[in-house]
Amino acid sequence: MTMTAEHTKTCSHCTRDLPLSAFARRRRGAETRQAWCRDCINQTRREAYARAHGRTA
């Protein structure tokens, strides 16, 4: 199965072209997705937690 432009989105943080399933849905609408992919959001949250709790990432 090939990916088409309709089934992919570019992450505004890492600039990778990923399938829509890599993006969380936004609460505002069923068809809208977050701007950052799940990987970028998770990495940023891990780093913030480590800084807040005095740990290294």
N, C-alpha and C positions, 0 to 999 in steps of 0.2 A: 504494500500500500504506500503510495507516495503522498507526501504532505503538500497541501496547497496553501496559498496565502490566506484562505479562509479559515484554515485550521491551525495557523501559527500566529505568534505575536512576538515582538522584540522586547526584551526586558530593558527598561530604561536605565538600569544600574549596570549590568554586565554586558549589555548590548548583544546578547546571544538571541538567535531566532529559535524559539522553543514552541512545542505544542501547547495549545490552550490549557491542557490538563496540568501544566507546570505552573499555572497562575491561579491564585485563590479567587473565588468570586467576591465581588463587592456587595455590600448590603443594599446599596441603592437600587440595583436592578438585577434581574436574573441573567441578563446577557452581558453585563459589564464585568471586567476582570481587574485585578490589582495591576499597578504599573510595574512592580518588581516581581520577579519569579520567586517561587517558594524557597529555592536555594539561597538567594540573596537575602531574603527576609530572615531566614533562619540563621545565617552566618552573622548578620548585623545584630540580631538579638543575642546570640551567644557572646559576641564581643562586648556588647553593652553590659550584659550580666557579669562578665568577668571583670570589667572595669569597676562596676559598682560594688563588687564583693572582694576586690583586691586580689583577683586571681589572674593568671596569664591565660590568654586564649589559645 
